[in-house]
Amino acid sequence: MNKQQRTWIVLSKLPPGRMVKIDTYEYESLAKDILDEKVSYNSMIEIFNDKIYWQWFSNKYIKLLLK
């Protein structure tokens, strides 16, 4: 696990300032922005607190990369 992946995990556990719901059609484009570091940490906290999105993102970009 690299530093960026550890950061994502920590951010997913922090309480958000507001709750957001990510639409499924935005998953890939939002993930690309996160991977390209175009999303602020505050926004990632809000995004990763959408548990369905977090599950999808962690399965695709954290657990897959650890294999």
Distance bins in CASP14 RR format, pairs under 12 A and 6 or more apart:
PFRMAT RR
TARGET T0000
AUTHOR 0000-0000-0000
RMODE 2
METHOD distances of the structure
MODEL  1
1 7 0 0 0 0 0 1 0 0 0 0 0
1 8 0 0 0 0 1 0 0 0 0 0 0
1 9 0 0 0 0 1 0 0 0 0 0 0
1 10 0 0 0 0 0 1 0 0 0 0 0
1 58 0 0 0 0 0 1 0 0 0 0 0
1 61 0 0 0 0 0 1 0 0 0 0 0
1 62 1 0 0 1 0 0 0 0 0 0 0
1 63 0 0 0 0 1 0 0 0 0 0 0
1 64 0 0 0 0 0 1 0 0 0 0 0
1 65 0 0 0 0 1 0 0 0 0 0 0
1 66 1 0 0 1 0 0 0 0 0 0 0
1 67 0 0 0 0 0 1 0 0 0 0 0
2 8 0 0 0 0 0 1 0 0 0 0 0
2 9 0 0 0 0 0 1 0 0 0 0 0
2 35 0 0 0 0 0 1 0 0 0 0 0
2 61 0 0 0 0 0 1 0 0 0 0 0
2 62 0 0 0 0 1 0 0 0 0 0 0
2 65 0 0 0 0 1 0 0 0 0 0 0
2 66 0 0 0 0 1 0 0 0 0 0 0
3 9 0 0 0 0 0 1 0 0 0 0 0
3 10 0 0 0 0 0 1 0 0 0 0 0
3 37 0 0 0 0 0 1 0 0 0 0 0
4 10 0 0 0 0 0 1 0 0 0 0 0
4 11 0 0 0 0 0 1 0 0 0 0 0
4 34 0 0 0 0 1 0 0 0 0 0 0
4 35 0 0 0 0 1 0 0 0 0 0 0
4 36 0 0 0 0 0 1 0 0 0 0 0
4 37 0 0 0 0 1 0 0 0 0 0 0
4 39 0 0 0 0 0 1 0 0 0 0 0
4 41 0 0 0 0 0 1 0 0 0 0 0
4 44 0 0 0 0 0 1 0 0 0 0 0
4 61 0 0 0 0 1 0 0 0 0 0 0
4 62 0 0 0 0 1 0 0 0 0 0 0
4 65 0 0 0 0 1 0 0 0 0 0 0
5 11 0 0 0 0 0 1 0 0 0 0 0
5 12 0 0 0 0 0 1 0 0 0 0 0
5 34 0 0 0 0 0 1 0 0 0 0 0
5 35 0 0 0 0 0 1 0 0 0 0 0
5 57 0 0 0 0 0 1 0 0 0 0 0
5 58 0 0 0 0 1 0 0 0 0 0 0
5 60 0 0 0 0 0 1 0 0 0 0 0
5 61 1 0 0 1 0 0 0 0 0 0 0
5 62 1 0 1 0 0 0 0 0 0 0 0
5 63 0 0 0 0 1 0 0 0 0 0 0
5 64 0 0 0 0 0 1 0 0 0 0 0
5 65 1 0 0 1 0 0 0 0 0 0 0
5 66 0 0 0 0 1 0 0 0 0 0 0
6 12 0 0 0 0 0 1 0 0 0 0 0
6 13 0 0 0 0 0 1 0 0 0 0 0
6 62 0 0 0 0 1 0 0 0 0 0 0
6 66 0 0 0 0 0 1 0 0 0 0 0
7 13 0 0 0 0 0 1 0 0 0 0 0
7 14 0 0 0 0 0 1 0 0 0 0 0
7 34 0 0 0 0 0 1 0 0 0 0 0
7 37 0 0 0 0 0 1 0 0 0 0 0
7 39 0 0 0 0 0 1 0 0 0 0 0
7 41 1 0 0 1 0 0 0 0 0 0 0
7 44 0 0 0 0 1 0 0 0 0 0 0
7 45 0 0 0 0 0 1 0 0 0 0 0
7 48 0 0 0 0 0 1 0 0 0 0 0
7 62 0 0 0 0 0 1 0 0 0 0 0
8 14 0 0 0 0 0 1 0 0 0 0 0
8 31 0 0 0 0 0 1 0 0 0 0 0
8 34 1 0 0 1 0 0 0 0 0 0 0
8 35 0 0 0 0 1 0 0 0 0 0 0
8 37 0 0 0 0 0 1 0 0 0 0 0
8 39 0 0 0 0 0 1 0 0 0 0 0
8 41 0 0 0 0 0 1 0 0 0 0 0
8 44 1 0 0 1 0 0 0 0 0 0 0
8 45 0 0 0 0 0 1 0 0 0 0 0
8 47 0 0 0 0 0 1 0 0 0 0 0
8 48 1 0 0 1 0 0 0 0 0 0 0
8 53 0 0 0 0 0 1 0 0 0 0 0
8 54 0 0 0 0 1 0 0 0 0 0 0
8 57 1 0 0 1 0 0 0 0 0 0 0
8 58 1 0 0 1 0 0 0 0 0 0 0
8 60 0 0 0 0 0 1 0 0 0 0 0
8 61 1 0 0 1 0 0 0 0 0 0 0
8 62 1 0 0 1 0 0 0 0 0 0 0
8 63 0 0 0 0 0 1 0 0 0 0 0
8 65 0 0 0 0 0 1 0 0 0 0 0
9 44 0 0 0 0 0 1 0 0 0 0 0
9 45 0 0 0 0 0 1 0 0 0 0 0
9 48 0 0 0 0 1 0 0 0 0 0 0
9 54 0 0 0 0 1 0 0 0 0 0 0
9 57 0 0 0 0 0 1 0 0 0 0 0
9 58 1 0 0 1 0 0 0 0 0 0 0
9 61 0 0 0 0 0 1 0 0 0 0 0
9 62 1 0 0 1 0 0 0 0 0 0 0
9 63 0 0 0 0 0 1 0 0 0 0 0
9 66 0 0 0 0 0 1 0 0 0 0 0
10 41 0 0 0 0 1 0 0 0 0 0 0
10 44 0 0 0 0 1 0 0 0 0 0 0
10 45 0 0 0 0 1 0 0 0 0 0 0
10 48 0 0 0 0 1 0 0 0 0 0 0
11 34 0 0 0 0 1 0 0 0 0 0 0
11 39 0 0 0 0 0 1 0 0 0 0 0
11 40 0 0 0 0 0 1 0 0 0 0 0
11 41 1 0 0 1 0 0 0 0 0 0 0
11 42 0 0 0 0 1 0 0 0 0 0 0
11 43 0 0 0 0 1 0 0 0 0 0 0
11 44 1 0 1 0 0 0 0 0 0 0 0
11 45 1 0 1 0 0 0 0 0 0 0 0
11 46 0 0 0 0 1 0 0 0 0 0 0
11 47 0 0 0 0 1 0 0 0 0 0 0
11 48 1 0 1 0 0 0 0 0 0 0 0
11 49 0 0 0 0 1 0 0 0 0 0 0
11 54 0 0 0 0 1 0 0 0 0 0 0
11 57 0 0 0 0 0 1 0 0 0 0 0
11 58 0 0 0 0 0 1 0 0 0 0 0
11 62 0 0 0 0 0 1 0 0 0 0 0
12 34 0 0 0 0 0 1 0 0 0 0 0
12 41 0 0 0 0 0 1 0 0 0 0 0
12 44 0 0 0 0 1 0 0 0 0 0 0
12 45 1 0 0 1 0 0 0 0 0 0 0
12 46 0 0 0 0 0 1 0 0 0 0 0
12 47 0 0 0 0 1 0 0 0 0 0 0
12 48 1 1 0 0 0 0 0 0 0 0 0
12 49 1 0 0 1 0 0 0 0 0 0 0
12 50 0 0 0 0 1 0 0 0 0 0 0
12 51 0 0 0 0 1 0 0 0 0 0 0
12 53 0 0 0 0 1 0 0 0 0 0 0
12 54 1 0 1 0 0 0 0 0 0 0 0
12 55 0 0 0 0 1 0 0 0 0 0 0
12 57 0 0 0 0 1 0 0 0 0 0 0
12 58 1 0 0 1 0 0 0 0 0 0 0
12 61 0 0 0 0 0 1 0 0 0 0 0
12 62 0 0 0 0 1 0 0 0 0 0 0
13 44 0 0 0 0 0 1 0 0 0 0 0
13 45 0 0 0 0 1 0 0 0 0 0 0
13 48 0 0 0 0 1 0 0 0 0 0 0
13 49 0 0 0 0 1 0 0 0 0 0 0
13 51 0 0 0 0 0 1 0 0 0 0 0
13 54 0 0 0 0 1 0 0 0 0 0 0
13 58 0 0 0 0 0 1 0 0 0 0 0
14 41 0 0 0 0 1 0 0 0 0 0 0
14 42 0 0 0 0 1 0 0 0 0 0 0
14 44 0 0 0 0 1 0 0 0 0 0 0
14 45 1 0 1 0 0 0 0 0 0 0 0
14 46 0 0 0 0 1 0 0 0 0 0 0
14 47 0 0 0 0 0 1 0 0 0 0 0
14 48 0 0 0 0 1 0 0 0 0 0 0
14 49 0 0 0 0 1 0 0 0 0 0 0
14 54 0 0 0 0 0 1 0 0 0 0 0
15 42 0 0 0 0 0 1 0 0 0 0 0
15 45 1 0 0 1 0 0 0 0 0 0 0
15 46 0 0 0 0 1 0 0 0 0 0 0
15 48 0 0 0 0 0 1 0 0 0 0 0
15 49 1 0 0 1 0 0 0 0 0 0 0
16 41 0 0 0 0 0 1 0 0 0 0 0
16 42 0 0 0 0 1 0 0 0 0 0 0
16 43 0 0 0 0 1 0 0 0 0 0 0
16 44 0 0 0 0 1 0 0 0 0 0 0
16 45 1 0 1 0 0 0 0 0 0 0 0
16 46 1 0 1 0 0 0 0 0 0 0 0
16 47 0 0 0 0 1 0 0 0 0 0 0
16 48 0 0 0 0 1 0 0 0 0 0 0
16 49 1 0 1 0 0 0 0 0 0 0 0
16 50 0 0 0 0 1 0 0 0 0 0 0
16 51 0 0 0 0 0 1 0 0 0 0 0
16 54 0 0 0 0 0 1 0 0 0 0 0
17 42 1 0 0 1 0 0 0 0 0 0 0
17 43 0 0 0 0 0 1 0 0 0 0 0
17 45 1 0 0 1 0 0 0 0 0 0 0
17 46 1 0 0 1 0 0 0 0 0 0 0
17 47 0 0 0 0 0 1 0 0 0 0 0
17 49 0 0 0 0 1 0 0 0 0 0 0
18 42 0 0 0 0 1 0 0 0 0 0 0
18 43 0 0 0 0 0 1 0 0 0 0 0
18 45 0 0 0 0 1 0 0 0 0 0 0
18 46 1 0 0 1 0 0 0 0 0 0 0
18 47 0 0 0 0 0 1 0 0 0 0 0
18 49 0 0 0 0 1 0 0 0 0 0 0
18 50 0 0 0 0 0 1 0 0 0 0 0
19 45 0 0 0 0 0 1 0 0 0 0 0
19 46 1 0 0 1 0 0 0 0 0 0 0
19 47 0 0 0 0 0 1 0 0 0 0 0
19 48 0 0 0 0 0 1 0 0 0 0 0
19 49 1 0 0 1 0 0 0 0 0 0 0
19 50 1 0 0 1 0 0 0 0 0 0 0
19 51 0 0 0 0 0 1 0 0 0 0 0
19 53 0 0 0 0 0 1 0 0 0 0 0
20 26 0 0 0 0 0 1 0 0 0 0 0
20 30 0 0 0 0 0 1 0 0 0 0 0
20 39 0 0 0 0 0 1 0 0 0 0 0
20 42 0 0 0 0 0 1 0 0 0 0 0
20 43 0 0 0 0 1 0 0 0 0 0 0
20 44 0 0 0 0 0 1 0 0 0 0 0
20 45 0 0 0 0 1 0 0 0 0 0 0
20 46 1 0 1 0 0 0 0 0 0 0 0
20 47 1 0 0 1 0 0 0 0 0 0 0
20 48 0 0 0 0 1 0 0 0 0 0 0
20 49 1 0 0 1 0 0 0 0 0 0 0
20 50 1 0 0 1 0 0 0 0 0 0 0
20 51 0 0 0 0 0 1 0 0 0 0 0
20 52 0 0 0 0 0 1 0 0 0 0 0
20 53 0 0 0 0 1 0 0 0 0 0 0
20 54 0 0 0 0 0 1 0 0 0 0 0
21 27 0 0 0 0 0 1 0 0 0 0 0
21 46 0 0 0 0 0 1 0 0 0 0 0
21 47 0 0 0 0 1 0 0 0 0 0 0
21 49 0 0 0 0 1 0 0 0 0 0 0
21 50 1 0 1 0 0 0 0 0 0 0 0
21 51 0 0 0 0 0 1 0 0 0 0 0
21 52 0 0 0 0 1 0 0 0 0 0 0
21 53 0 0 0 0 1 0 0 0 0 0 0
21 54 0 0 0 0 0 1 0 0 0 0 0
22 28 0 0 0 0 0 1 0 0 0 0 0
22 29 0 0 0 0 0 1 0 0 0 0 0
22 30 1 0 0 1 0 0 0 0 0 0 0
22 31 0 0 0 0 1 0 0 0 0 0 0
22 33 0 0 0 0 0 1 0 0 0 0 0
22 34 0 0 0 0 0 1 0 0 0 0 0
22 39 0 0 0 0 0 1 0 0 0 0 0
22 43 0 0 0 0 0 1 0 0 0 0 0
22 44 0 0 0 0 0 1 0 0 0 0 0
22 46 0 0 0 0 1 0 0 0 0 0 0
22 47 1 0 0 1 0 0 0 0 0 0 0
22 48 0 0 0 0 1 0 0 0 0 0 0
22 49 0 0 0 0 0 1 0 0 0 0 0
22 50 1 0 1 0 0 0 0 0 0 0 0
22 51 0 0 0 0 0 1 0 0 0 0 0
22 52 1 0 0 1 0 0 0 0 0 0 0
22 53 1 0 1 0 0 0 0 0 0 0 0
22 54 0 0 0 0 1 0 0 0 0 0 0
22 55 0 0 0 0 0 1 0 0 0 0 0
22 56 0 0 0 0 1 0 0 0 0 0 0
22 57 0 0 0 0 1 0 0 0 0 0 0
23 29 0 0 0 0 0 1 0 0 0 0 0
23 30 0 0 0 0 1 0 0 0 0 0 0
23 47 0 0 0 0 0 1 0 0 0 0 0
23 50 0 0 0 0 1 0 0 0 0 0 0
23 52 0 0 0 0 0 1 0 0 0 0 0
23 53 0 0 0 0 1 0 0 0 0 0 0
24 30 0 0 0 0 0 1 0 0 0 0 0
24 31 0 0 0 0 0 1 0 0 0 0 0
24 50 0 0 0 0 0 1 0 0 0 0 0
24 52 0 0 0 0 1 0 0 0 0 0 0
24 53 0 0 0 0 1 0 0 0 0 0 0
24 56 0 0 0 0 1 0 0 0 0 0 0
25 53 0 0 0 0 0 1 0 0 0 0 0
26 32 0 0 0 0 0 1 0 0 0 0 0
26 33 0 0 0 0 1 0 0 0 0 0 0
26 34 0 0 0 0 0 1 0 0 0 0 0
26 47 0 0 0 0 1 0 0 0 0 0 0
26 50 0 0 0 0 0 1 0 0 0 0 0
26 53 0 0 0 0 1 0 0 0 0 0 0
26 56 0 0 0 0 0 1 0 0 0 0 0
26 57 0 0 0 0 0 1 0 0 0 0 0
27 33 0 0 0 0 0 1 0 0 0 0 0
27 34 0 0 0 0 0 1 0 0 0 0 0
27 47 0 0 0 0 0 1 0 0 0 0 0
27 50 0 0 0 0 0 1 0 0 0 0 0
27 52 0 0 0 0 1 0 0 0 0 0 0
27 53 1 0 0 1 0 0 0 0 0 0 0
27 54 0 0 0 0 0 1 0 0 0 0 0
27 55 0 0 0 0 0 1 0 0 0 0 0
27 56 1 0 1 0 0 0 0 0 0 0 0
27 57 1 0 0 1 0 0 0 0 0 0 0
27 59 0 0 0 0 0 1 0 0 0 0 0
27 60 0 0 0 0 1 0 0 0 0 0 0
27 61 0 0 0 0 0 1 0 0 0 0 0
28 34 0 0 0 0 0 1 0 0 0 0 0
28 35 0 0 0 0 0 1 0 0 0 0 0
28 53 0 0 0 0 0 1 0 0 0 0 0
28 56 0 0 0 0 1 0 0 0 0 0 0
28 57 0 0 0 0 0 1 0 0 0 0 0
28 60 0 0 0 0 1 0 0 0 0 0 0
28 61 0 0 0 0 0 1 0 0 0 0 0
29 35 0 0 0 0 0 1 0 0 0 0 0
29 36 0 0 0 0 0 1 0 0 0 0 0
29 38 0 0 0 0 0 1 0 0 0 0 0
29 39 0 0 0 0 0 1 0 0 0 0 0
30 36 0 0 0 0 0 1 0 0 0 0 0
30 38 0 0 0 0 1 0 0 0 0 0 0
30 39 1 0 0 1 0 0 0 0 0 0 0
30 43 0 0 0 0 1 0 0 0 0 0 0
30 44 0 0 0 0 1 0 0 0 0 0 0
30 46 0 0 0 0 0 1 0 0 0 0 0
30 47 1 0 0 1 0 0 0 0 0 0 0
30 48 0 0 0 0 0 1 0 0 0 0 0
30 50 0 0 0 0 0 1 0 0 0 0 0
30 53 1 0 0 1 0 0 0 0 0 0 0
30 54 0 0 0 0 0 1 0 0 0 0 0
30 56 0 0 0 0 0 1 0 0 0 0 0
30 57 0 0 0 0 1 0 0 0 0 0 0
30 60 0 0 0 0 0 1 0 0 0 0 0
30 61 0 0 0 0 0 1 0 0 0 0 0
31 38 0 0 0 0 0 1 0 0 0 0 0
31 39 0 0 0 0 1 0 0 0 0 0 0
31 44 0 0 0 0 0 1 0 0 0 0 0
31 47 0 0 0 0 1 0 0 0 0 0 0
31 48 0 0 0 0 0 1 0 0 0 0 0
31 53 0 0 0 0 1 0 0 0 0 0 0
31 54 0 0 0 0 0 1 0 0 0 0 0
31 56 0 0 0 0 1 0 0 0 0 0 0
31 57 1 0 1 0 0 0 0 0 0 0 0
31 58 0 0 0 0 0 1 0 0 0 0 0
31 59 0 0 0 0 0 1 0 0 0 0 0
31 60 1 0 0 1 0 0 0 0 0 0 0
31 61 1 0 0 1 0 0 0 0 0 0 0
31 62 0 0 0 0 0 1 0 0 0 0 0
31 64 0 0 0 0 0 1 0 0 0 0 0
32 38 0 0 0 0 1 0 0 0 0 0 0
32 39 0 0 0 0 1 0 0 0 0 0 0
32 57 0 0 0 0 0 1 0 0 0 0 0
32 60 0 0 0 0 0 1 0 0 0 0 0
32 61 0 0 0 0 0 1 0 0 0 0 0
33 39 1 0 1 0 0 0 0 0 0 0 0
33 40 0 0 0 0 0 1 0 0 0 0 0
33 43 0 0 0 0 1 0 0 0 0 0 0
33 44 0 0 0 0 1 0 0 0 0 0 0
33 47 0 0 0 0 1 0 0 0 0 0 0
33 57 0 0 0 0 0 1 0 0 0 0 0
34 40 0 0 0 0 0 1 0 0 0 0 0
34 41 0 0 0 0 0 1 0 0 0 0 0
34 43 0 0 0 0 1 0 0 0 0 0 0
34 44 1 0 0 1 0 0 0 0 0 0 0
34 45 0 0 0 0 0 1 0 0 0 0 0
34 47 1 0 0 1 0 0 0 0 0 0 0
34 48 0 0 0 0 1 0 0 0 0 0 0
34 53 0 0 0 0 0 1 0 0 0 0 0
34 54 0 0 0 0 0 1 0 0 0 0 0
34 57 1 0 0 1 0 0 0 0 0 0 0
34 58 0 0 0 0 0 1 0 0 0 0 0
34 60 0 0 0 0 0 1 0 0 0 0 0
34 61 0 0 0 0 1 0 0 0 0 0 0
34 62 0 0 0 0 0 1 0 0 0 0 0
35 44 0 0 0 0 0 1 0 0 0 0 0
35 57 0 0 0 0 1 0 0 0 0 0 0
35 60 0 0 0 0 0 1 0 0 0 0 0
35 61 1 0 0 1 0 0 0 0 0 0 0
35 62 0 0 0 0 0 1 0 0 0 0 0
35 65 0 0 0 0 0 1 0 0 0 0 0
37 43 0 0 0 0 0 1 0 0 0 0 0
37 44 0 0 0 0 0 1 0 0 0 0 0
38 44 0 0 0 0 0 1 0 0 0 0 0
39 45 0 0 0 0 0 1 0 0 0 0 0
39 46 0 0 0 0 1 0 0 0 0 0 0
39 47 1 0 0 1 0 0 0 0 0 0 0
39 48 0 0 0 0 0 1 0 0 0 0 0
39 57 0 0 0 0 0 1 0 0 0 0 0
40 46 0 0 0 0 1 0 0 0 0 0 0
40 47 0 0 0 0 0 1 0 0 0 0 0
41 47 0 0 0 0 0 1 0 0 0 0 0
41 48 0 0 0 0 0 1 0 0 0 0 0
42 48 0 0 0 0 0 1 0 0 0 0 0
42 49 0 0 0 0 0 1 0 0 0 0 0
43 49 0 0 0 0 0 1 0 0 0 0 0
43 50 0 0 0 0 0 1 0 0 0 0 0
44 50 0 0 0 0 0 1 0 0 0 0 0
44 53 0 0 0 0 0 1 0 0 0 0 0
44 54 0 0 0 0 0 1 0 0 0 0 0
44 57 0 0 0 0 1 0 0 0 0 0 0
45 54 0 0 0 0 0 1 0 0 0 0 0
46 53 0 0 0 0 0 1 0 0 0 0 0
46 54 0 0 0 0 0 1 0 0 0 0 0
47 53 1 0 0 1 0 0 0 0 0 0 0
47 54 0 0 0 0 1 0 0 0 0 0 0
47 56 0 0 0 0 0 1 0 0 0 0 0
47 57 0 0 0 0 1 0 0 0 0 0 0
48 54 1 0 1 0 0 0 0 0 0 0 0
48 55 0 0 0 0 0 1 0 0 0 0 0
48 56 0 0 0 0 0 1 0 0 0 0 0
48 57 1 0 0 1 0 0 0 0 0 0 0
48 58 0 0 0 0 1 0 0 0 0 0 0
48 61 0 0 0 0 0 1 0 0 0 0 0
48 62 0 0 0 0 0 1 0 0 0 0 0
49 55 0 0 0 0 0 1 0 0 0 0 0
49 57 0 0 0 0 0 1 0 0 0 0 0
50 56 0 0 0 0 1 0 0 0 0 0 0
50 57 0 0 0 0 1 0 0 0 0 0 0
50 58 0 0 0 0 0 1 0 0 0 0 0
51 57 0 0 0 0 0 1 0 0 0 0 0
51 58 0 0 0 0 0 1 0 0 0 0 0
52 58 0 0 0 0 0 1 0 0 0 0 0
52 59 0 0 0 0 0 1 0 0 0 0 0
53 59 0 0 0 0 0 1 0 0 0 0 0
53 60 0 0 0 0 0 1 0 0 0 0 0
53 61 0 0 0 0 0 1 0 0 0 0 0
54 60 0 0 0 0 0 1 0 0 0 0 0
54 61 0 0 0 0 0 1 0 0 0 0 0
54 62 0 0 0 0 1 0 0 0 0 0 0
54 63 0 0 0 0 0 1 0 0 0 0 0
55 61 0 0 0 0 0 1 0 0 0 0 0
55 62 0 0 0 0 0 1 0 0 0 0 0
55 63 0 0 0 0 0 1 0 0 0 0 0
56 62 0 0 0 0 0 1 0 0 0 0 0
56 63 0 0 0 0 0 1 0 0 0 0 0
56 64 0 0 0 0 0 1 0 0 0 0 0
57 63 0 0 0 0 1 0 0 0 0 0 0
57 64 0 0 0 0 0 1 0 0 0 0 0
57 65 0 0 0 0 0 1 0 0 0 0 0
58 64 0 0 0 0 1 0 0 0 0 0 0
58 65 0 0 0 0 0 1 0 0 0 0 0
58 66 0 0 0 0 0 1 0 0 0 0 0
59 65 0 0 0 0 0 1 0 0 0 0 0
59 66 0 0 0 0 0 1 0 0 0 0 0
59 67 0 0 0 0 0 1 0 0 0 0 0
60 66 0 0 0 0 0 1 0 0 0 0 0
60 67 0 0 0 0 0 1 0 0 0 0 0
61 67 0 0 0 0 0 1 0 0 0 0 0
END
